[in-house]
């Protein structure tokens, strides 16, 4: 199962507790250095359904360092290989458009139909 599909499955799981999201840096999920969270409420019920990292300067520095380190290898990768990788990401998003629309609706209060338009 793809990383995107795994993330969607986690976010769609029924639970009374808010989902905990981490930063994704250098191919790994990591906590923010402060461990502070930002609550995201489901507008339809007014309850926190998601907690996001309140990333600070050290988190940004870590992400920039990872991107800088990856740049040389990514730049040396053929354009055909990069295109294949990016198409795989696009295919995964397209294959999961309905679930992504459900999540967008839950997070932003849009109708699923309107949120689906964003993902297609």
C-alpha positions as CSV (number, residue, x, y, z in Angstrom):
1,X,0.0,0.0,0.0
2,X,1.3,3.5,-0.9
3,X,2.3,6.1,1.7
4,X,-0.7,8.2,0.6
5,X,-3.1,5.3,0.9
6,X,-1.8,4.4,4.4
7,X,-2.1,8.0,5.5
8,X,-5.7,8.2,4.2
9,X,-6.6,4.9,5.9
10,X,-5.2,6.3,9.2
11,X,-7.2,9.5,8.9
12,X,-10.4,7.8,8.0
13,X,-10.3,5.4,11.0
14,X,-13.1,5.9,13.4
15,X,-11.8,7.1,16.7
16,X,-12.9,9.4,19.6
17,X,-9.4,10.7,20.0
18,X,-8.0,13.3,17.5
19,X,-5.6,11.9,14.9
20,X,-2.0,12.9,15.5
21,X,0.0,14.1,12.5
22,X,3.7,14.4,12.3
23,X,6.1,16.2,9.9
24,X,7.4,14.2,7.0
25,X,11.1,14.9,6.6
26,X,13.8,12.9,4.8
27,X,11.4,10.0,4.2
28,X,10.4,9.7,7.9
29,X,7.6,10.9,10.1
30,X,9.0,13.0,12.9
31,X,7.6,15.0,15.8
32,X,8.2,18.7,15.9
33,X,11.0,19.8,18.1
34,X,8.6,21.6,20.4
35,X,5.9,18.9,20.4
36,X,3.3,21.7,20.4
37,X,0.2,20.9,18.4
38,X,-2.4,22.9,16.4
39,X,-5.9,21.7,16.7
40,X,-8.1,21.3,13.6
41,X,-11.8,21.2,14.2
42,X,-14.4,19.4,12.2
43,X,-16.8,22.3,11.4
44,X,-19.8,20.0,11.2
45,X,-19.5,19.0,14.9
46,X,-17.2,21.6,16.3
47,X,-14.8,19.0,17.7
48,X,-11.1,18.5,17.3
49,X,-10.5,15.7,14.9
50,X,-6.8,16.3,14.0
51,X,-3.7,17.6,15.7
52,X,-0.9,19.0,13.5
53,X,2.6,19.8,14.6
54,X,3.2,23.5,15.4
55,X,6.5,23.4,13.6
56,X,9.1,26.0,14.6
57,X,12.5,27.2,13.3
58,X,14.4,24.0,14.1
59,X,11.8,22.0,12.2
60,X,12.0,24.2,9.2
61,X,15.9,24.0,9.3
62,X,15.7,20.2,9.5
63,X,13.4,20.1,6.5
64,X,15.5,22.5,4.5
65,X,18.7,20.5,5.3
66,X,17.0,17.3,4.2
67,X,15.9,19.0,0.9
68,X,19.3,20.5,0.3
69,X,20.9,17.0,0.9
70,X,18.4,15.4,-1.5
71,X,18.8,18.0,-4.2
72,X,22.1,16.6,-5.6
73,X,20.7,13.1,-6.1
74,X,17.4,14.3,-7.4
75,X,19.1,16.6,-9.9
76,X,21.3,13.7,-11.1
77,X,18.2,11.5,-11.6
78,X,17.0,11.3,-15.2
79,X,14.0,13.3,-16.2
80,X,12.3,10.1,-17.3
81,X,12.7,8.5,-13.8
82,X,11.6,11.7,-12.1
83,X,8.5,11.8,-14.3
84,X,7.7,8.2,-13.5
85,X,8.0,8.9,-9.7
86,X,5.8,12.0,-10.0
87,X,3.3,10.2,-12.1
88,X,3.0,7.5,-9.4
89,X,2.2,10.2,-6.9
90,X,-0.4,11.7,-9.2
91,X,-1.9,8.2,-9.8
92,X,-2.1,7.6,-6.1
93,X,-3.9,10.9,-5.5
94,X,-6.3,10.2,-8.4
95,X,-7.0,6.7,-7.1
96,X,-7.8,8.0,-3.7
97,X,-9.7,11.1,-4.8
98,X,-13.0,10.1,-3.1
99,X,-11.3,9.5,0.2
100,X,-9.3,12.7,-0.1
101,X,-12.6,14.6,-0.8
102,X,-14.1,13.1,2.4
103,X,-11.1,14.3,4.4
104,X,-11.2,17.7,2.9
105,X,-14.9,18.0,3.7
106,X,-14.3,16.9,7.3
107,X,-11.4,19.4,7.7
108,X,-12.8,22.4,5.9
109,X,-16.6,22.0,6.0
110,X,-17.0,21.8,2.2
111,X,-19.5,19.5,0.7
112,X,-17.9,16.3,-0.5
113,X,-18.9,17.2,-4.0
114,X,-17.1,20.5,-3.8
115,X,-14.1,18.9,-2.2
116,X,-14.1,16.2,-4.9
117,X,-13.8,18.9,-7.6
118,X,-10.5,20.0,-6.0
119,X,-9.0,16.5,-6.2
120,X,-10.0,15.8,-9.9
